[in-house]
Amino acid sequence: MAAPQVSASVDKNPVMLNESFVLSVVANEDVGSNALDTTPLQKDFIVGRTSVSSQTSMVNFKTSYSTTWTTVLFARKAGNVTIPPLTVGSEKTQAINLEVVPASSAKAGNHQQDIFITAEVSNNDVYVQQLVTMSVKLHFSTELKRGTLSEPELEGANIQQVGKDGESESIINGRRYRVIERTYAITPQQSGDFVIAAPVFSGEVMANSRRRSSFFSFSETKPVSVMGDSISLNVRPVPEAFQGQWLPSELLTLHQEWQPELTKFTVGEPITRTVTLTAAGLSEEQLPELAMEMPPGLKVYPDQAELHTSLNKDRLVSQKVRNFALVASKPGKYTLPEISIPWWNTVTNRYETSTIAAQEIEVLPGVQTANNTPFTVPEGGNTAPLGQEVQTVTVKEHSWLTWLFMTLWLLTSFAWFASARGKRAQQTQGTGSEPVKHIDPYLALMAACKQNNGEQVISLLPAWINSGKHHFSTGRKKVSTLDEVIKVIDRQDFTEVINELQHHYYGKGQGKEPGREHAQTATSLPAWQGKELLTILVNINKKQSKKTAEVAIALNP
């Protein structure tokens, strides 16, 4: 058998630097797909993908075969370059002299590219962890069939696309191009001199076929690749004088808003403070946490921070917004500490600090607090009707005297109760009105828990403590706030449940606040459940009832 005849050709000559061209190698026999050795091309060219096709034809009962290898190449340098002979089986192709011209030359101006890439960065001289935006534009004047655009590469850097691809049109040297623009955010993580590897586009474009007939014309595709220019980048280290979390930015600001406006507030009224951090040249992940230090008497309920990112004149602007609900437990003047964030100004190369200055707010007593009057608890914790003296006898030993005293006390109490009831009935008959019903605060509190009515629970808790039924130690004054109720009960499980109850009604987006309409309806969140508080109240009631039974017996004279 005769050895196969092989030949090589290129689709264009001269070619432009960073522009792909196609090398075709044809053998007039059906040979294996791996018969072509492309290793000699790697010295002067970047070798792209290689595709293989076979064709069989029959003319006058004579069969012929052909195998074609199509390889995409990039020239590594400008000038006259030789494509060396390539081996196919035992045969070799002829050498091809190729002229490679730089894109800036006058000769290249006469040979406009069908497709090319341009890329630029927002800054070539940056600090470590300073964000750089890179804009990559793909220009093409021919019809694309398919293709992919690779990402730029930089050693030791975080690279991610920002936003969606943009599409536009432009006219360059009298030729119309469609432009696809893609923006990347690049954050170098180490200092030094680096090169951002250019992105590469690989795809297929439509090409007219040489096969034509009087009725039909055929179109076929050809592979194409194009490479952008590499970009140098100088990354500086963190200045030794800088202290704190490293934040290199072109601009960093802090801003606050109050709802309602910052004037005077009352006890129990939730105050919403919104703190906004805005930074240019930082990603969302680099923004620091926003926190507040609260003086005693103020409780803070922070919401989840909201993050926003946008492009403004090729600059990435990130924003963090966080709401804080403040609730005062007692009246007075409170000083809120300043909020400060140190950062490095990459424009002036100076250390700066963004600050929200310390400020004072005044909290006035609530309506319930102002109307309450202190009461006095007799020594020993006993109470009796007005106008009656109380004598205390403590029985330490169980004897017949114990039962005697208890019997006499029960008889006396029953006689007083019957007398008081008779007088009340006479007054009711004389006036012709219905007797006033007094609801036990403890029973009302139990009912509110069963109905999952958190607002009613908040209003009934102080009344339950002030009722005096369970002899709570209140320090000889009435309680008016939930903090005072927590101090009187002094139980960890009770404190946790009440804090959750306050957060449910005072936090942003937590249903309706007592006495106010909230921006969101209560149906948008799960309703507060009073089952856990109900169990705790039952245990407290049992404990206080046991203490009450051990209190010294009071006898009327």
C-alpha positions in Angstrom: 0.0 0.0 0.0 1.2 3.5 -0.8 2.0 5.8 2.1 -0.7 8.5 2.8 -0.1 11.9 1.4 -0.4 14.7 4.0 -0.6 18.5 3.7 -1.0 21.5 6.1 -2.6 24.9 5.7 -3.8 27.9 7.8 -7.0 29.9 7.4 -5.2 33.3 7.5 -1.8 34.8 7.0 -0.7 37.2 8.5 -2.4 36.8 11.9 -2.6 39.2 14.8 -1.1 38.6 18.2 -3.6 37.1 20.7 -5.9 36.2 17.7 -6.5 32.6 17.0 -6.1 30.9 13.7 -6.9 27.4 12.4 -4.3 24.9 11.3 -5.7 22.1 9.1 -3.8 18.9 8.4 -5.3 16.5 5.7 -4.3 12.9 5.0 -5.7 11.2 1.9 -6.1 7.9 3.8 -8.3 6.7 6.7 -5.8 6.8 9.5 -6.2 6.7 13.3 -7.3 9.9 15.1 -4.1 9.9 17.2 -1.8 9.7 14.2 -1.0 13.5 14.3 1.7 14.6 16.7 1.2 18.3 17.7 4.1 18.5 20.2 6.4 20.6 17.9 3.8 23.4 17.9 4.1 24.1 21.7 7.4 26.0 21.4 6.0 29.0 19.5 2.2 28.6 19.8 -0.5 28.0 22.4 -2.3 24.9 21.2 -6.0 24.9 21.6 -8.4 22.1 21.0 -8.0 19.7 18.1 -10.9 18.1 16.3 -10.7 15.1 13.8 -13.1 14.3 11.0 -13.1 11.4 8.4 -14.7 11.4 4.9 -15.4 8.6 2.5 -16.4 9.1 -1.1 -17.0 6.9 -4.2 -16.6 8.1 -7.8 -17.0 5.6 -10.7 -16.9 2.7 -8.2 -13.6 4.0 -6.9 -13.5 4.7 -3.1 -11.4 7.4 -1.6 -10.7 8.3 2.1 -9.5 11.4 3.9 -8.8 12.4 7.5 -8.7 16.0 8.6 -7.2 17.4 11.9 -8.3 21.0 12.8 -6.2 22.7 15.5 -6.7 26.2 17.0 -3.4 28.0 17.6 -2.3 31.3 19.3 1.1 32.8 18.4 3.2 33.4 21.6 5.1 36.4 20.1 5.0 38.8 17.2 7.3 38.5 14.1 8.0 35.9 11.5 7.2 32.4 12.9 7.5 29.0 11.3 5.0 26.3 11.7 7.3 23.2 11.8 6.6 20.0 9.8 4.2 17.7 11.5 4.3 13.9 11.4 1.4 11.8 10.4 2.3 8.1 10.5 5.5 7.9 8.5 4.8 11.1 6.5 5.4 14.8 7.3 3.7 18.0 6.3 5.5 20.9 4.8 6.6 23.9 6.9 4.6 27.1 6.8 6.0 30.6 7.3 3.6 32.7 9.3 3.7 36.5 9.9 2.4 37.6 13.4 1.7 41.3 13.8 1.0 43.1 17.0 -2.5 44.6 17.4 -1.1 48.2 17.6 0.7 48.1 14.3 -0.4 49.9 11.2 -0.5 46.6 9.3 -2.9 45.2 11.9 -5.2 48.2 11.3 -5.7 47.1 7.7 -6.6 43.6 9.0 -9.4 44.1 11.5 -10.3 41.2 13.7 -13.7 39.6 13.5 -13.6 38.9 17.3 -11.3 40.3 20.0 -11.2 40.9 23.8 -10.4 44.1 25.7 -9.9 44.2 29.5 -9.1 46.9 32.1 -8.9 47.2 35.9 -10.0 50.0 38.2 -6.5 50.3 39.7 -3.1 48.7 39.0 -1.6 49.8 42.3 -3.6 48.5 45.3 -3.2 47.2 48.9 -3.7 43.6 50.0 -7.4 42.7 50.3 -8.3 45.9 48.5 -11.0 45.1 45.9 -10.3 45.7 42.2 -12.9 45.7 39.6 -12.0 44.3 36.2 -14.1 44.9 33.1 -13.9 42.3 30.3 -15.4 43.1 26.9 -15.9 40.6 24.0 -16.2 42.3 20.6 -17.4 40.3 17.6 -18.6 41.3 14.1 -19.5 37.9 12.9 -22.3 35.5 13.9 -21.5 33.4 16.9 -22.8 29.9 17.0 -21.7 29.1 20.6 -18.8 29.9 22.9 -17.5 30.3 26.5 -15.5 33.0 28.1 -13.1 32.0 30.8 -12.5 34.0 34.0 -9.3 36.0 34.6 -6.8 34.3 36.8 -4.6 35.7 39.6 -2.5 33.7 42.0 -3.8 33.9 45.7 -6.8 36.1 44.9 -10.6 35.8 45.3 -12.3 36.4 41.9 -16.1 36.5 41.4 -18.4 37.9 38.8 -20.4 41.0 39.7 -23.9 41.4 38.3 -25.1 40.0 34.9 -23.5 40.3 31.5 -24.2 43.6 29.7 -24.7 43.8 25.9 -24.3 46.8 23.6 -23.0 47.8 20.1 -20.1 50.0 19.0 -18.5 51.1 15.7 -14.7 50.7 15.5 -12.8 51.9 12.4 -16.1 52.0 10.5 -17.0 48.4 11.5 -20.0 47.5 13.7 -19.3 45.2 16.6 -21.6 43.6 19.2 -20.1 43.9 22.7 -20.7 41.6 25.6 -19.3 43.1 28.9 -18.6 41.2 32.1 -17.4 42.6 35.4 -15.3 40.8 38.0 -14.4 41.7 41.6 -10.8 40.7 42.3 -9.5 40.7 45.9 -5.7 39.9 46.2 -4.8 38.1 49.4 -1.1 38.5 49.4 1.3 41.4 48.5 3.8 41.4 45.6 3.9 42.0 41.9 1.4 39.8 39.9 0.0 39.4 36.4 -3.7 38.9 35.9 -4.0 36.2 33.2 -6.1 37.3 30.3 -9.5 35.6 29.8 -9.9 33.4 26.8 -12.9 33.1 24.5 -13.4 29.7 22.7 -16.3 29.0 20.4 -17.6 28.6 16.9 -18.6 31.2 14.3 -20.6 30.8 11.1 -18.6 30.4 7.9 -19.9 30.1 4.3 -19.2 26.7 2.8 -17.4 26.2 -0.5 -20.1 23.7 -1.5 -22.8 25.4 -3.5 -25.4 24.3 -5.9 -27.9 26.2 -8.1 -30.7 25.6 -5.6 -29.0 25.5 -2.1 -26.2 27.2 -0.3 -24.7 25.7 2.8 -23.3 27.3 5.9 -20.9 25.6 8.3 -19.1 26.6 11.5 -15.4 27.0 12.2 -13.7 27.0 15.6 -12.4 30.3 16.9 -10.5 31.4 20.0 -9.3 34.8 21.1 -7.2 35.9 24.1 -7.2 39.2 25.9 -4.1 41.1 27.1 -2.5 40.3 30.5 -2.6 43.0 33.1 0.2 43.8 35.7 -0.9 44.4 39.3 1.2 45.7 42.2 -0.2 44.7 45.6 1.1 46.6 48.7 1.3 45.0 52.2 -0.7 46.2 55.2 1.0 49.3 56.7 2.7 48.5 60.0 1.1 51.5 61.7 -2.4 50.3 61.1 -4.3 48.9 64.2 -7.6 47.0 64.1 -9.5 45.1 61.4 -7.9 45.9 58.1 -10.4 47.7 55.9 -8.8 49.3 52.7 -11.5 51.5 51.1 -11.8 54.6 49.0 -14.7 55.8 51.2 -16.3 54.4 54.4 -19.2 56.1 56.2 -21.5 55.5 59.2 -25.0 56.8 59.4 -27.9 56.4 61.8 -31.6 57.0 61.9 -34.1 56.9 64.8 -37.8 55.9 64.8 -39.5 57.8 66.3 -37.3 60.9 65.9 -34.7 61.4 68.6 -36.6 63.5 71.3 -37.9 62.0 74.5 -39.1 58.5 75.1 -41.1 56.7 77.8 -40.5 53.5 79.8 -41.5 50.4 77.9 -41.7 52.2 74.5 -39.5 50.5 71.9 -37.0 52.7 70.0 -35.7 51.7 66.7 -32.1 52.7 65.8 -30.9 52.0 62.3 -27.1 52.0 61.7 -25.9 52.0 58.0 -22.3 51.2 57.0 -21.4 52.1 53.4 -18.0 51.3 51.9 -16.5 51.8 48.4 -14.1 49.1 47.2 -15.0 46.5 49.8 -17.1 43.3 49.3 -20.0 42.3 51.5 -17.9 39.7 53.2 -15.3 42.3 54.3 -17.7 44.6 56.1 -17.3 44.4 59.9 -20.0 43.6 62.4 -22.2 46.4 63.7 -22.7 46.1 67.5 -23.9 48.4 70.3 -22.9 48.7 73.9 -25.9 49.4 76.2 -25.8 51.1 79.6 -27.7 49.4 82.5 -31.4 50.0 82.2 -31.5 49.7 78.4 -32.1 46.4 76.6 -31.2 46.0 72.9 -32.7 43.5 70.4 -30.7 43.5 67.2 -32.1 42.3 63.8 -30.3 40.4 61.2 -28.1 42.7 59.1 -29.1 43.5 55.5 -26.4 43.5 52.8 -26.5 45.3 49.5 -23.9 45.6 46.6 -24.0 47.7 43.5 -21.7 49.1 40.8 -21.2 52.9 40.6 -19.0 54.2 37.9 -17.0 50.9 37.8 -16.6 51.0 41.6 -18.1 48.3 43.8 -20.1 49.8 46.7 -21.2 47.6 49.5 -23.6 48.4 52.3 -24.6 46.8 55.6 -27.8 48.0 57.4 -28.8 46.8 60.9 -31.8 47.7 63.1 -31.6 47.8 66.9 -34.8 47.9 69.0 -34.0 49.6 72.4 -36.4 49.2 75.4 -35.9 51.2 78.6 -36.9 49.4 81.9 -36.7 52.6 84.1 -36.8 56.3 83.5 -33.8 58.5 83.5 -31.0 59.8 81.2 -28.9 57.3 79.3 -25.7 57.9 77.4 -25.2 55.7 74.3 -21.5 55.0 73.6 -20.0 56.1 70.3 -19.7 53.6 67.4 -16.3 53.9 65.6 -14.8 51.8 62.8 -11.1 52.3 61.8 -10.2 52.0 58.1 -7.4 52.8 55.6 -8.1 55.5 53.0 -6.6 54.1 49.7 -6.9 57.4 48.0 -5.0 59.5 50.5 -3.0 56.6 52.0 -4.0 57.6 55.5 -5.5 56.0 58.6 -9.0 57.2 59.3 -12.0 56.5 61.6 -15.7 56.7 60.8 -17.7 57.5 64.0 -21.2 57.9 65.3 -20.7 60.2 68.3 -21.9 59.3 71.8 -25.3 60.8 72.5 -27.7 61.1 75.4 -31.4 60.2 75.4 -34.0 60.9 78.1 -36.6 58.3 79.1 -39.7 59.5 80.9 -41.9 57.4 83.3 -44.7 55.5 81.5 -48.4 56.2 82.2 -48.7 53.1 84.5 -45.5 54.1 86.4 -46.7 57.7 87.0 -50.2 56.7 88.3 -48.9 54.0 90.7 -48.5 55.0 94.4 -46.3 53.1 96.8 -47.9 50.9 99.5 -46.6 49.8 102.9 -46.4 46.2 103.9 -46.6 45.6 107.7 -43.7 43.8 109.3 -44.0 40.1 109.0 -45.7 40.3 105.6 -49.3 40.2 107.1 -52.2 42.3 105.9 -55.6 42.9 107.5 -58.7 45.0 106.9 -58.4 48.7 107.7 -59.2 49.6 111.2 -58.3 46.2 112.7 -55.2 45.4 114.7 -53.2 42.3 114.1 -51.6 40.2 116.7 -49.2 37.5 115.7 -48.7 34.2 117.5 -46.1 31.8 116.2 -46.7 28.2 117.0 -43.5 26.1 116.8 -44.7 22.8 118.3 -47.7 20.7 117.3 -49.9 20.3 120.4 -53.5 20.6 121.4 -52.9 24.3 121.7 -52.1 24.4 118.0 -55.5 23.0 117.1 -57.3 25.2 119.6 -55.8 28.4 118.3 -56.5 27.4 114.7 -60.1 26.6 115.5 -60.6 29.9 117.2 -59.0 31.7 114.3 -61.2 29.9 111.8 -64.4 30.8 113.8 -63.3 34.4 114.0 -62.6 34.7 110.3 -65.9 33.0 109.4 -67.8 35.5 111.6 -66.0 38.5 110.1 -66.7 37.1 106.6 -70.4 36.6 107.3 -70.7 40.1 108.7 -69.0 41.8 105.8 -71.1 39.8 103.3 -74.3 40.8 105.0 -73.4 44.5 105.0 -72.4 44.3 101.3 -75.8 42.6 100.5 -77.7 45.4 102.3 -75.8 48.1 100.4 -76.5 46.4 97.1 -80.3 46.1 97.9 -80.4 49.7 99.0 -78.8 51.1 95.9 -80.5 48.6 93.5 -77.2 48.1 91.6 -75.2 45.0 90.8 -72.3 44.1 93.0 -68.8 44.8 91.5 -67.0 41.7 90.5 -63.3 41.6 91.4 -61.2 39.4 89.2 -58.2 37.6 90.7 -55.1 38.9 88.8 -53.5 35.4 89.1 -56.5 33.7 87.5 -56.7 36.4 84.8 -53.0 35.9 84.1 -53.5 32.1 83.8 -56.3 32.7 81.3 -54.2 35.1 79.2 -51.4 32.5 79.0 -53.9 29.8 77.9 -55.2 32.2 75.2 -51.6 33.1 74.1 -52.4 36.8 74.6 -48.9 38.2 75.3 -50.0 41.8 75.5 -52.5 41.0 78.3 -49.8 39.0 80.1 -47.5 42.0 80.0 -50.2 44.3 81.6 -51.2 41.7 84.2 -47.8 40.7 85.6 -47.3 43.9 87.7 -50.9 43.6 89.0 -50.3 40.0 90.0 -47.3 41.0 92.1 -49.0 44.0 93.6 -52.1 42.0 94.6 -50.4 40.9 97.8 -52.0 37.5 97.7 -48.8 35.5 97.6 -46.7 37.8 99.9 -44.0 38.6 97.3 -41.1 40.6 98.7 -41.5 44.0 96.8 -39.4 46.2 99.0 -42.5 48.1 100.3 -43.4 49.6 97.0 -45.5 48.6 94.0 -43.9 47.3 90.9 -44.7 48.8 87.5 -42.3 47.4 85.0 -41.4 43.9 83.8 -37.8 44.4 85.0 -39.1 44.9 88.5 -41.3 41.8 88.2 -38.3 39.8 87.2 -36.3 41.0 90.2 -39.2 40.1 92.6 -39.6 36.6 91.1 -35.9 36.0 90.8 -36.1 32.7 88.8 -33.9 32.0 85.8 -36.6 30.2 83.8 -39.1 33.0 84.4 -36.5 35.6 83.4 -35.8 33.8 80.1 -39.5 33.5 79.2 -40.2 37.1 79.9 -37.2 38.3 77.9 -38.5 36.2 74.9 -42.0 37.7 75.4 -40.5 41.3 75.3 -38.4 40.4 72.2 -41.5 39.0 70.5 -43.4 42.3 70.8 -40.6 44.8 70.9 -38.2 43.5 68.2 -38.6 44.7 64.6 -40.9 42.6 62.6 -42.2 40.8 65.8 -45.9 41.3 65.6 -47.7 44.3 67.2 -46.1 46.3 70.0 -48.3 47.0 73.0 -50.2 50.2 72.4 -48.8 50.7 68.9 -49.3 49.5 65.4 -46.3 47.8 63.9 -45.2 47.9 60.3 -45.9 44.2 60.0 -49.1 42.4 61.1 -49.0 39.8 63.8 -50.2 37.2 61.3 -46.9 37.5 59.4 -45.1 35.7 62.3 -45.9 32.8 64.6 -48.1 33.9 67.6 -46.5 33.9 71.0 -47.2 30.7 73.0 -48.0 31.0 76.7 -47.7 27.3 77.6 -44.2 27.5 79.0 -45.0 30.6 81.1 -48.2 29.0 82.4 -46.2 26.0 83.8 -43.8 28.4 85.5 -46.6 30.4 87.1 -48.2 27.3 88.5 -44.9 26.3 90.1 -44.4 29.8 91.5 -48.0 29.7 92.9 -47.4 26.4 94.6 -44.2 27.6 96.2 -45.7 30.9 97.4 -48.8 29.1 98.7 -46.5 26.8 100.8 -44.7 29.8 102.2 -48.0 31.5 103.0 -49.1 28.4 105.0 -45.9 28.7 107.1 -46.5 32.4 107.9 -47.4 33.1 111.6 -51.1 32.9 112.3 -52.8 36.3 112.8 -55.6 36.4 115.4 -58.1 39.2 115.8 -58.4 40.3 119.5 
